[in-house]
Amino acid sequence: MPAGTFGGVPTTYYDLFRVENGFIAEHWDVMETLADKSTWANENGKF
């Protein structure tokens, strides 16, 4: 999962495309703020 910052806040992002006949037919995206590592329940991160 790609990660970076958005507005100075650590954020993950993902884009998903459905291609039909060589063209993008649909697009979905999500952006999620990452919690501070000290609050994680495990070492796997958000996902």
VOBA-1610 file (N, C-alpha, C; in pm, whole numbers, padded with zeros to 5 digits, always signed):
BEGIN
Met+00085-00117+00000Met+00000+00000+00000Met+00089+00123+00000Pro+00073+00209-00095Pro+00154+00332-00096Pro+00122+00418+00025Ala+00220+00490+00070Ala+00200+00582+00183Ala+00276+00710+00154Gly+00228+00815+00211Gly+00290+00946+00196Gly+00228+01040+00296Thr+00221+01165+00261Thr+00154+01262+00348Thr+00051+01337+00266Phe-00051+01381+00333Phe-00154+01465+00273Phe-00185+01572+00377Gly-00158+01696+00343Gly-00176+01805+00439Gly-00083+01792+00559Gly+00034+01727+00537Gly+00130+01710+00644Gly+00100+01594+00737Val-00006+01517+00708Val-00046+01404+00792Val-00011+01274+00721Pro+00052+01176+00790Pro+00083+01048+00726Pro-00045+00981+00674Thr-00044+00942+00548Thr-00164+00892+00482Thr-00129+00777+00388Thr-00218+00677+00381Thr-00206+00573+00279Thr-00307+00603+00170Tyr-00279+00556+00050Tyr-00371+00579-00060Tyr-00367+00461-00156Tyr-00476+00440-00226Tyr-00486+00328-00318Tyr-00581+00367-00430Asp-00542+00336-00552Asp-00627+00358-00669Asp-00651+00224-00736Leu-00774+00199-00776Leu-00812+00075-00844Leu-00887+00112-00971Phe-00849+00049-01081Phe-00910+00079-01210Phe-00970-00048-01270Arg-01084-00035-01335Arg-01139-00142-01417Arg-01122-00100-01562Val-01055-00185-01638Val-01027-00155-01779Val-01118-00241-01867Glu-01177-00178-01965Glu-01264-00248-02059Glu-01229-00203-02200Asn-01198-00298-02285Asn-01161-00270-02424Asn-01045-00169-02434Gly-00950-00180-02341Gly-00833-00094-02346Gly-00853+00046-02288Phe-00969+00072-02231Phe-00998+00203-02173Phe-01037+00189-02026Ile-01007+00292-01947Ile-01051+00292-01807Ile-01202+00310-01806Ala-01272+00209-01753Ala-01418+00213-01747Ala-01466+00263-01611Glu-01390+00231-01505Glu-01426+00274-01371Glu-01299+00298-01290His-01311+00384-01190His-01198+00417-01104His-01249+00434-00962Trp-01177+00372-00866Trp-01208+00388-00725Trp-01080+00430-00655Asp-01091+00510-00551Asp-00974+00544-00472Asp-01012+00559-00326Val-00913+00547-00242Val-00933+00565-00099Val-00807+00626-00041Met-00825+00714+00055Met-00715+00773+00131Met-00751+00757+00279Glu-00656+00706+00357Glu-00678+00685+00500Glu-00562+00742+00579Thr-00593+00817+00683Thr-00491+00871+00772Thr-00432+00757+00854Leu-00301+00757+00870Leu-00233+00657+00952Leu-00228+00704+01097Ala-00265+00615+01188Ala-00257+00647+01331Ala-00110+00649+01373Asp-00081+00717+01481Asp+00054+00720+01534Asp+00097+00577+01569Lys+00220+00542+01536Lys+00269+00405+01556Lys+00257+00360+01701Ser+00264+00451+01794Ser+00253+00413+01936Ser+00114+00359+01971Thr+00015+00381+01886Thr-00122+00334+01913Thr-00154+00204+01840Trp-00062+00154+01759Trp-00088+00030+01683Trp-00105-00089+01776Ala-00196-00179+01742Ala-00219-00301+01821Ala-00118-00411+01783Asn-00050-00395+01668Asn+00050-00493+01623Asn+00151-00422+01533Glu+00249-00494+01484Glu+00353-00434+01400Glu+00317-00437+01251Asn+00197-00478+01217Asn+00155-00488+01077Asn+00106-00355+01020Gly+00090-00255+01102Gly+00041-00126+01054Gly-00109-00128+01034Lys-00157-00036+00956Lys-00300-00021+00934Lys-00361-00142+00864Phe-00285-00200+00772Phe-00341-00307+00692Phe-00273-00437+00724
//
